[in-house]
Amino acid sequence: VSVTNTYTRQTGGFSVSKTVQGDGAKLAPAEFTFEYTCTDKVTGKAGSPRQVMVKAGETAHVGDVPTGSCTLTEKDASVKATSLSTTLTVNGTPAQEGKATFDVLGGDNPAINISATNTYTLNRSTFTVSKKVEGDGTETHKNVAFTFGYSCTSDVEGEVKGELTVRGDGTAVSGPALPVGATCSVSEKTSSAQVNGYDVKTPEAQSVTIAEKDAALSFTNAYTRQTGSFSVLKTVTGAQAGDKEFTFAYTCTDGTEGTLKAKANGEAVSGPKVPTGTQCTVTEDAKTAAIDGYTLTAPEAQTVTIKDP
């Protein structure tokens, strides 16, 4: 009697599912590579490493694996400008140290389901804006609230716009948290830099690319005090003044004081430059205005507010 036994090696399989999430998911690759090594239960020998490719949101199946034990890991799937966290589970049980270890069973035993979730978190940073003032009246201008507008663009989050309020004392103010690689344009609103009585030179807009370290932007405004003056025009009636010089004393609220001499020839004589808004009082010296043989009725003192020239 001839009896033939036919043996068929038991095999099984497993599946790998890939999920991608996080605010940096748009930057993730379209396909992911997993490497697995299996040890044959019968021979005790480990096979050569093999790979399986899985697209995001899909499941790949691996079959005809001899019964035994397998270890599966994901190849590096990191993406520039993001932080990556990978979680592996085997039939719902978390894997340890990024390695999914499982037994492949033959027959009617259920297949192994491996779930791999990659969470991509955008690396974020920002820019800071500081304001310095120089020129006239700097101590006063340090308390001015300057307004800066910014417009930023990134491939992941599109356009982000907004405003920052910055004091002129050099204290830095941070912008929003932005993805690394975003580009920003920052400019000062000139209307916020205006101070009554001063001319101001505002800086140009600045552009910056967001990097891992905050980018520091500094803007300087140069202020010049607006000034003006007054003039004295002398006329006389009832007598001939000739080349006689008339003396006028002036005192101003900014502390400026002095004298001017003017002839009654119709030509105005200018006073000193003083800040706009200053009040100056001009008084004629009656003694030096006297002319022999004439009674003088001198004009009263006059006060003038200095305006823009």
Secondary structure, DSSP 8 states (H G I E B T S, - for coil): ----------EEEEEEEEEEESTTGGGS-SEEEEEEEEEETTT--B---EEEEEETT-EEEEEEEESEEEEEEE-----TTEEEEEEEEETTEE-BTTBEEEEE--TT---EEEEEEEEEEE-EE-EEEEEEEEETTHHHHTT-EEEEEEEEEETTTEEEEEEEEEETBS--EE---EETT-EEEEEE-GGGG--TTEEEE----EEEE--SS-EEEEEEEEEEE-EE--EE-----SS--TT-EEEEEEEETTS-EEEEEEESSS--EE---EETT-EEEEEE-HHHH--TT--------EEEE----
